[in-house]
Amino acid sequence: MSIRAATYRFGPYEIRTRTRELYKSGIKVKLRPQSFQILQVLSARAGNVVTRDELQRMLWPAETFVDFEQGLNTSINEVRRALNDSASNPRYIETLPKLGYRMVAPVQEDDLAPEAVSVVEAEPEISIPGGPASEAPKPAGARPLRLWLGFAAAVLALVGGAAGYWRWQVARVRLQTSAGPILLAVLPFENLTGDATQDYLSDGLTEEMIAQLGRVNPARFGVIARTSVMHYKHSQEGVAQIGKELGVQYVLEGSLRRQANSVRVSAQLIRVQGETHAWAREYDRQLSDLLGLQAEIAREISDEIQLAFVDNRAQAPIKRPTLSQQSEAYDLYLEGLYFWNKRSAEDFWRAIGYFEQAIAKDPNHAPSYAGLADCYALMGGYSSESLPEYMVKARAAALRALEIDPDLPEAHTALAVIVQNYDLDWQTAGNEYRRAIQLNPSYAMAHHWYAEHLGYLGRFEEAFRESERARQLDPLSLIIAADNGWLLLYSQQYDRALEKCRAVLEMDSHFARAEGCLLRVYEATGMFHEALARFEPTRRISTETGFWSELAYIDGLSGARQQAESALKTAIKYYRPQKSDPAVLALAYVGLGDKDQAFTWLEKAYAQHSNAMTGLKVDPIYGPLRSDPRFQELLHRVGLTR
């Protein structure tokens, strides 16, 4: 088919057929050639249905060796993203189920020239679903195309003999790699079922892919964490922009759609540079075991990527994660993770509620127990409370998770922070962090908390390496960035710490961990006016011991002794024995220069297993006490003199 050379205009969009460009309000919008051709055809026949069969004949002739259905759906989705359109509420492109598509917006057509413009170009290479033929250079020693096609045909024949259990769409190619580690992002799989209640399946498949791929050859391969990639759910950003923002060389994107009692999952691996496709596959399965389907498909894709990226040397067996047998439990677990990552005492309680609901739905869901352990383990540090019962609950949850799944990295990481913060068992904590990293080298939080562990020990060179690895694996994580600020503070790089904290607060002005770090920087550098300004909004209403103790510390350091003593009295008024953390009152006495009282309260904090003990060696607030023999003796008992 050929259509007239023209410029088509609808809404804020303009299609220039001669140069094959799409513009929105004068700004160029990137579209792959096949997607552009579909939009061109629909615009030329605006108001009329263009059937799927017509599109197949025009754009997917048999000799292109590509699966038409996946290619069409991928291209239509790309067009909709470019137009900011929706299949459920279309402004431009309407879907007619099992028939085709129709441009429903009014289109203005301006002729350019009388000659016809061909819709289809000859493609010398094999076409890839959803995009142009691969532009990746052939590897050295590549065989002629005819031999390659013969090999691919043989593979297809073998696969066809497996009763159509799965289809190989594009023969595996050797992927272009650099000398350094490869980073890959698994973008959120698209739910194309038309049913939002099925999001748990597409989200679960994303989670499974991240978990599976995180176990592939740690020396050469890293996978971006879920907290970063979920920023791109329903995003309109292109592969190149996402690759730049996440710092990855490859992205895996895919979709899931339902047909009667079966489900089809499509996946494609894209090289960011040049946006070329490495391979694509699709899987057809029955809906009898949806969550089992997640693990099965994730395993097959990860095995395929492992073969593509990794040398043909034997790899260690990959432990497959256990999935909840109920979708409701998995949904609740994901909700808990969302609030857990907000990092405040209030959000921890909300996360705990979701994790407990998930466990009620599925008593053997190990990740939810690990989530509970994480929340309870950190509750004291974020609430200025020292509650041993929190740690009792944290330990019980972590051990239960390990009982269900001894190789769950999240559970080992949770146990590590418990024995570190409560038992002050630095050796066991280090072993548990390293075990978690061994089980899943792409688990960003294990690297993140191990970096903090090393920082407490004063091993800053190693700590910054682990912190950077965590950032690479989860580049959009606020907590990883904020805790990097704390490492800079502990290593007395105050200017850099200040810059880091402010950068985090620009993204979330109420992120508690960054606010705490910024306050410490102000205190350490004598910026008392700036520090006090952070207390003004809640000075009249706060009933927290920690709030008034911090205020007494700052006033004491700045020489405002009368105000410091007044704040201390208020702090003592709100202090609850066996509930409040004694370390916060020790802080107030440090500011007032009363070392005896400071040590009295530090001893109480030690007896109550306060989280504050972990920072004794490096936290600048203890600077005035470090020359005192009592401090060195306490440091020895805490295990920080080795």
C-alpha positions in Angstrom: 0.0 0.0 0.0 1.1 3.6 -0.6 -0.3 6.8 0.7 -0.1 10.4 -0.3 2.9 12.5 0.9 1.4 14.9 3.3 1.6 16.6 6.7 -1.1 15.4 9.1 -2.2 17.5 12.1 -4.4 16.5 15.0 -4.5 18.1 18.5 -1.0 19.5 19.3 0.6 16.8 17.0 2.0 17.1 13.5 3.2 14.1 11.3 5.7 14.9 8.6 5.6 11.9 6.3 8.5 13.1 4.0 11.0 13.1 6.9 9.1 10.5 9.0 9.0 12.8 12.1 6.3 13.4 14.8 6.2 16.7 16.5 4.2 17.9 19.5 3.7 21.7 19.7 6.9 22.1 17.6 9.0 19.7 19.7 10.1 16.4 18.1 8.7 13.2 19.6 10.8 10.1 19.1 9.1 7.1 17.5 10.6 3.9 16.0 10.1 3.6 12.2 7.4 0.8 12.5 5.5 2.7 15.1 5.6 5.8 13.0 4.3 3.9 10.0 1.3 2.7 12.0 0.5 6.2 13.1 0.9 7.4 9.5 -1.5 4.9 8.2 -4.1 5.5 10.9 -3.9 9.3 10.3 -4.2 9.0 6.6 -7.4 6.9 7.1 -8.8 8.9 10.1 -12.3 7.9 11.0 -12.0 4.6 9.3 -11.0 1.2 10.8 -7.6 -0.2 9.8 -7.8 -3.9 10.4 -5.1 -6.0 12.0 -4.9 -8.0 8.8 -4.3 -4.9 6.8 -1.5 -3.8 9.1 0.1 -7.3 9.0 0.1 -7.2 5.1 1.5 -3.7 5.1 4.1 -3.9 7.8 4.8 -7.5 8.8 5.2 -9.5 5.5 6.1 -13.1 6.1 9.7 -12.8 4.9 10.6 -10.4 7.8 10.7 -13.4 10.2 8.9 -11.7 13.1 5.9 -12.4 15.2 3.2 -10.0 14.0 1.0 -9.9 17.0 3.7 -8.9 19.5 5.2 -6.4 17.1 1.9 -4.8 16.5 0.9 -4.5 20.2 4.3 -3.2 21.1 4.2 -0.6 18.4 0.6 0.5 19.2 1.7 0.9 22.9 4.6 3.0 21.8 2.4 5.3 19.7 0.0 5.7 22.6 2.8 6.6 24.9 4.1 9.2 22.4 0.6 10.7 22.2 -0.1 10.4 25.9 -3.1 8.4 25.0 -5.0 5.6 26.8 -6.6 2.4 25.5 -9.4 2.6 28.0 -10.2 6.3 27.4 -8.8 7.0 23.9 -8.5 10.6 22.6 -6.7 9.6 19.4 -6.4 5.8 18.8 -9.4 3.6 19.4 -9.1 -0.2 19.7 -11.8 -2.4 18.1 -11.3 -5.7 19.8 -10.3 -8.5 17.4 -10.7 -6.2 14.4 -8.2 -3.3 14.4 -7.7 0.4 15.2 -9.2 3.7 14.3 -7.9 7.3 14.6 -10.9 9.0 16.3 -9.5 12.6 16.4 -10.1 15.0 13.6 -7.1 15.1 11.3 -6.1 17.9 8.9 -4.2 16.8 5.9 -1.9 19.1 3.8 -0.5 17.8 0.6 3.3 18.0 0.0 3.7 16.6 -3.4 1.8 14.4 -5.9 4.1 11.4 -5.6 3.3 8.5 -3.4 5.2 7.6 -0.3 5.7 3.9 0.4 4.7 2.7 3.8 7.0 -0.3 3.9 10.7 -0.2 3.4 12.8 -3.2 2.5 14.7 -4.5 5.5 18.0 -6.2 4.9 18.3 -7.5 8.5 15.9 -9.5 10.6 13.2 -7.3 12.0 12.7 -7.2 15.8 9.3 -6.9 17.4 8.5 -3.3 18.4 11.4 -1.7 16.6 13.7 -1.5 13.6 16.2 -4.2 12.7 19.1 -4.5 15.1 21.8 -1.9 14.5 24.3 -3.7 16.7 27.5 -4.5 14.8 28.1 -8.1 14.1 30.6 -9.8 16.4 33.9 -10.7 15.0 33.8 -14.0 13.0 30.0 -13.8 12.5 28.8 -16.4 10.0 26.9 -15.3 6.8 23.3 -14.4 7.3 22.1 -17.5 5.3 23.9 -19.8 7.7 22.5 -17.9 10.7 19.0 -18.1 9.3 19.5 -21.8 8.8 20.6 -22.3 12.4 17.6 -20.2 13.6 15.2 -22.3 11.5 16.7 -25.5 13.1 16.2 -24.0 16.5 12.6 -23.2 15.6 12.0 -26.7 14.5 13.3 -28.1 17.7 11.2 -25.6 19.8 8.1 -26.4 17.7 8.6 -30.1 18.7 8.0 -29.1 22.3 4.2 -28.9 21.6 4.3 -25.1 21.4 5.1 -24.7 25.1 6.9 -21.5 24.3 8.0 -19.7 21.2 11.5 -18.4 20.4 11.0 -15.1 18.6 14.5 -13.9 17.9 17.6 -16.1 18.0 19.9 -15.2 20.8 22.8 -13.0 19.9 26.1 -12.2 21.6 25.4 -9.1 23.6 27.7 -6.1 23.5 29.4 -5.7 26.8 32.1 -3.5 28.3 35.0 -4.4 30.4 33.3 -3.3 33.6 30.2 -4.7 35.3 27.0 -4.7 33.2 24.0 -2.9 34.7 20.4 -3.8 33.6 17.1 -2.4 34.6 13.9 -4.5 34.5 11.2 -1.9 33.7 7.8 -2.5 35.2 6.0 -5.0 33.0 2.9 -3.5 31.4 -0.5 -5.0 32.3 -2.3 -5.1 28.9 -5.2 -7.3 30.2 -7.5 -4.3 30.5 -8.1 -5.2 34.1 -6.3 -3.1 36.8 -6.9 -5.8 39.3 -4.4 -7.9 37.4 -1.6 -5.4 38.2 -0.4 -7.7 40.9 0.6 -10.2 38.3 2.6 -7.8 36.1 4.2 -6.2 39.2 5.0 -9.6 40.6 6.6 -10.6 37.3 8.8 -7.4 37.5 9.8 -8.3 41.1 10.6 -11.9 40.2 12.7 -10.8 37.2 14.7 -8.5 39.5 15.2 -11.2 42.1 16.2 -13.9 39.5 18.5 -11.7 37.5 20.1 -10.4 40.7 21.6 -13.8 41.2 23.4 -14.0 37.8 27.2 -13.7 37.8 27.8 -11.0 40.5 31.2 -10.2 39.1 29.8 -9.1 35.8 26.2 -8.3 36.3 24.0 -6.0 38.4 20.3 -5.3 38.4 18.6 -2.1 39.4 16.4 -2.3 42.5 12.7 -2.3 42.4 12.4 1.0 44.3 14.1 2.8 41.4 12.5 1.1 38.4 9.0 1.5 39.8 9.4 5.2 39.2 8.9 4.3 35.5 5.6 2.5 35.8 3.3 4.2 33.2 6.2 6.5 32.4 6.4 8.1 28.9 10.2 8.4 29.0 12.1 6.6 26.3 14.8 3.9 26.7 17.7 6.3 26.2 16.5 8.7 28.9 15.8 5.9 31.4 19.2 4.4 30.6 20.8 7.7 31.3 18.9 8.3 34.6 19.6 4.8 35.9 23.1 4.5 34.5 22.4 1.1 32.8 23.5 -0.4 29.5 20.5 -2.6 29.0 16.8 -2.6 29.9 14.4 -5.4 29.9 10.8 -4.4 29.2 7.7 -6.5 28.7 4.0 -6.9 28.9 1.3 -9.3 30.0 -2.0 -9.8 28.3 -4.9 -12.2 28.9 -6.7 -14.2 26.3 -9.6 -16.3 27.6 -8.1 -18.8 30.0 -4.5 -18.2 29.0 -1.9 -15.4 29.5 0.8 -14.2 27.1 3.9 -12.6 28.4 6.2 -10.8 26.1 9.7 -9.6 27.0 12.5 -7.9 25.0 16.0 -6.9 26.0 17.1 -3.6 24.6 20.6 -2.1 24.5 20.4 1.5 25.6 23.1 2.7 23.2 21.3 3.0 19.9 18.1 1.5 21.4 18.8 -1.7 19.5 17.1 -5.0 20.5 19.2 -7.9 21.7 16.4 -10.5 21.7 12.7 -10.9 22.3 10.5 -13.8 23.4 7.0 -14.5 24.3 5.4 -17.1 26.5 1.9 -18.6 26.4 0.6 -20.2 29.6 -2.6 -21.3 31.2 -4.1 -19.3 34.0 -4.4 -22.2 36.4 -1.4 -21.0 38.5 -0.7 -17.3 38.0 1.9 -16.9 40.7 3.7 -20.1 39.7 3.7 -18.6 36.2 5.7 -15.6 37.5 8.5 -17.8 38.8 8.6 -20.0 35.8 8.8 -17.2 33.2 11.2 -15.2 35.3 13.4 -18.3 35.6 13.4 -18.9 31.8 14.1 -15.3 30.9 16.9 -15.1 33.5 18.5 -18.3 32.2 18.4 -16.9 28.7 20.0 -13.6 29.8 22.6 -15.5 31.8 23.5 -17.5 28.7 23.7 -14.3 26.7 25.8 -12.3 29.1 27.9 -14.9 30.8 30.7 -17.0 29.4 29.8 -20.7 28.9 31.5 -21.7 32.2 29.4 -23.5 34.7 27.6 -21.2 37.1 26.5 -21.9 40.6 22.9 -23.1 40.9 20.4 -20.3 41.4 18.0 -20.5 44.3 14.5 -19.7 43.1 12.7 -17.4 45.5 9.5 -18.6 47.0 6.3 -16.8 45.9 3.2 -16.3 48.0 0.4 -18.6 46.9 -2.2 -15.9 47.2 -2.1 -12.7 45.1 -3.7 -10.7 48.0 -0.7 -11.5 50.2 1.7 -10.3 47.5 -0.2 -7.1 46.9 -0.1 -6.4 50.7 3.6 -7.1 50.8 4.2 -4.5 48.0 2.1 -1.9 49.9 4.2 -2.6 53.0 7.4 -2.0 51.0 6.1 1.3 49.8 5.6 2.7 53.3 8.8 1.0 54.6 10.8 3.0 52.0 9.4 6.3 53.2 11.5 5.9 56.4 9.6 7.5 59.2 8.2 5.9 62.4 4.6 6.6 61.3 5.3 4.9 57.9 7.0 2.0 59.6 3.7 1.4 61.6 1.7 1.5 58.3 4.2 -0.9 56.7 3.9 -3.3 59.7 0.1 -3.3 59.2 0.5 -4.4 55.6 3.1 -7.0 56.3 1.0 -8.5 59.1 -2.0 -8.6 56.7 0.1 -10.3 54.1 1.2 -13.0 56.7 -2.5 -13.5 57.7 -3.2 -14.2 54.0 -0.1 -16.5 53.6 1.6 -17.6 56.9 4.6 -18.8 54.9 5.4 -15.6 53.0 9.0 -15.2 54.1 9.6 -11.7 52.6 6.7 -10.3 54.7 8.4 -11.6 57.9 11.7 -10.0 56.7 9.8 -6.7 56.2 8.4 -6.9 59.7 11.9 -7.5 61.0 13.2 -4.5 59.2 10.5 -2.2 60.6 10.8 -3.3 64.2 14.6 -3.2 64.0 14.7 0.5 63.0 11.7 1.7 64.9 13.8 2.9 67.9 16.2 4.9 65.8 13.4 6.8 64.0 11.2 7.3 67.1 13.8 8.3 69.7 12.5 5.3 71.7 14.5 2.4 73.1 12.0 -0.5 73.3 13.6 -3.9 73.7 10.3 -5.5 72.8 10.6 -4.1 69.3 13.9 -6.0 68.9 12.3 -9.1 70.3 9.7 -8.9 67.6 12.3 -8.0 65.0 14.4 -11.0 65.8 11.4 -13.4 65.9 10.3 -12.2 62.5 13.8 -12.5 60.9 14.3 -16.0 62.3 10.9 -17.1 61.1 11.7 -15.8 57.6 14.9 -17.8 57.6 13.1 -20.8 58.8 10.8 -20.6 55.8 13.6 -19.7 53.4 17.1 -20.0 54.7 18.5 -18.4 51.5 16.4 -15.2 51.6 18.8 -12.2 51.4 16.3 -9.9 52.9 16.1 -12.1 56.0 19.9 -12.3 56.4 20.1 -8.5 56.1 17.4 -8.0 58.7 19.1 -10.3 61.1 22.4 -8.5 60.5 21.0 -5.1 61.6 19.4 -6.7 64.6 22.6 -8.3 66.0 24.5 -5.2 65.1 22.2 -2.6 66.8 20.9 -4.7 69.7 23.5 -7.3 70.4 26.5 -5.2 69.3 27.8 -8.4 67.7 29.8 -6.8 64.9 31.4 -10.0 63.6 28.0 -11.9 63.2 26.5 -8.8 61.7 29.3 -8.5 59.1 28.9 -12.2 58.3 25.2 -11.8 57.8 25.6 -8.8 55.5 28.1 -10.6 53.4 25.9 -13.7 53.3 23.0 -11.6 52.0 25.3 -10.1 49.3 26.5 -13.5 48.3 23.0 -14.8 47.9 21.9 -11.7 45.9 24.7 -9.4 44.8 22.1 -7.1 43.3 20.3 -6.6 46.6 20.9 -2.9 47.1 19.8 -2.7 50.7 22.4 -5.3 51.8 25.2 -3.2 50.3 23.6 -0.1 51.8 23.4 -1.4 55.3 26.8 -3.1 55.1 28.2 0.3 54.1 26.7 1.8 57.3 28.1 -1.1 59.3 31.6 -0.4 57.9 31.2 3.3 58.6 30.4 2.7 62.3 33.7 0.7 62.4 35.6 3.6 60.9 36.4 1.6 57.7 35.4 4.5 55.4 37.2 3.4 52.2 35.3 0.1 52.2 32.1 1.9 53.4 32.1 4.3 50.5 32.7 1.4 48.0 29.6 -0.4 49.3 27.6 2.8 49.4 28.4 3.5 45.8 27.5 -0.1 44.8 24.1 0.4 46.6 23.6 3.7 44.7 24.4 2.0 41.3 21.8 -0.7 42.0 19.2 1.7 43.3 20.1 5.1 41.9 16.8 6.8 42.7 16.7 5.7 46.4 16.4 8.6 48.8 17.5 6.6 51.8 20.7 5.4 50.1 21.5 8.9 49.2 20.7 10.2 52.7 22.8 7.6 54.4 25.7 8.4 52.1 25.4 11.8 53.6 25.8 10.3 57.1 28.9 8.5 56.0 30.3 11.8 54.7 29.4 13.3 58.1 31.0 10.5 60.1 34.2 10.9 58.0 34.2 14.6 58.7 33.6 15.6 55.0 31.1 18.2 56.1 30.8 20.3 52.9 30.0 17.2 50.9 27.6 15.9 53.5 25.8 19.2 53.5 25.5 19.1 49.7 24.2 15.5 49.8 21.6 16.2 52.4 20.3 19.3 50.6 20.0 17.3 47.4 17.9 14.7 49.0 15.6 17.3 50.7 15.1 19.0 47.3 13.5 15.7 46.2 11.5 15.2 49.5 11.6 18.2 51.8 10.4 16.1 54.8 12.6 13.0 54.4 13.5 12.4 58.0 16.9 10.7 57.6 18.2 13.6 55.4 16.8 16.1 57.9 18.7 14.4 60.7 21.9 14.4 58.8 21.5 18.1 57.8 21.0 18.9 61.5 24.2 17.1 62.5 26.2 18.9 59.8 24.9 22.3 61.1 25.8 21.4 64.6 29.3 20.1 63.7 30.1 23.2 61.7 28.7 25.8 64.2 25.7 26.7 62.0 23.5 27.0 65.1 21.1 29.6 63.7 20.3 27.2 60.8 20.0 24.3 63.2 17.6 26.1 65.5 15.5 27.2 62.5 14.5 23.6 61.9 12.9 23.4 65.3 10.7 26.5 65.0 7.7 25.0 63.3 7.0 22.4 66.1 8.6 24.1 69.1 5.3 24.9 70.8 3.6 21.5 70.2 6.2 18.8 70.5 6.0 16.4 73.5 8.9 14.3 72.4 12.0 13.9 74.7 14.2 13.7 71.7 13.0 17.0 70.3 13.8 18.9 73.5 17.1 17.1 74.1 18.3 18.1 70.7 17.3 21.6 71.3 19.1 21.7 74.6 22.2 20.3 72.9 22.2 23.1 70.2 21.5 25.9 72.7 24.2 24.5 75.0 26.8 24.4 72.1 25.8 27.9 71.0 26.3 29.4 74.5 22.6 30.0 75.2 22.8 28.2 78.5 19.5 29.5 80.0 17.6 28.3 77.0 19.5 25.0 77.0 18.6 24.3 80.7 14.9 25.2 80.0 14.8 22.8 77.1 16.5 20.1 79.2 13.8 20.4 81.9 11.1 20.0 79.2 13.0 16.9 77.9 13.1 15.3 81.4 9.4 16.2 81.8 8.5 14.0 78.8 11.0 11.3 79.5 9.5 7.8 80.0 11.8 5.3 81.8 12.2 2.1 79.9 10.5 3.7 76.9 12.5 6.7 75.9 16.0 6.3 74.7 18.4 7.4 77.4 21.0 8.5 74.8 18.9 11.5 73.9 19.3 12.9 77.4 23.0 12.2 77.2 23.1 14.4 74.1 21.6 17.3 76.1 24.2 17.0 78.8 27.0 16.9 76.2 25.7 20.2 74.9 25.7 21.7 78.4 29.2 20.4 79.1 28.1 18.1 82.0 30.3 15.1 81.3 29.3 13.2 84.4 25.6 13.3 83.6 26.4 12.5 80.0 28.1 9.3 81.0 25.4 8.4 83.4 22.8 8.5 80.7 25.1 6.8 78.2 25.5 3.9 80.6 21.7 3.7 80.9 21.5 3.7 77.1 24.1 0.8 76.9 22.0 -1.2 79.4 18.9 -0.7 77.3 20.7 -1.7 74.1 20.1 1.7 72.5 20.7 2.1 68.8 22.8 5.1 69.6 25.7 2.9 70.8 26.5 2.0 67.2 27.7 5.6 66.3 29.9 6.1 69.4 33.2 5.8 67.4 32.4 8.2 64.6 29.4 10.4 65.4 30.7 14.0 65.9 28.3 14.7 68.8 30.5 12.6 71.1 33.7 14.6 70.3 33.8 16.4 73.7 33.8 13.0 75.5 36.4 11.1 73.5 39.4 12.0 75.5 37.8 10.8 78.7 38.9 7.3 79.9 35.3 6.5 80.6 34.5 6.9 77.0 37.3 4.6 75.8 36.1 2.0 78.3 32.5 2.2 77.0 33.8 2.1 73.4 35.6 -1.2 74.3 32.4 -2.7 75.7 30.5 -1.8 72.7 33.1 -3.6 70.6 34.4 -0.6 68.6 38.0 -0.5 69.7 39.1 -3.5 67.7 
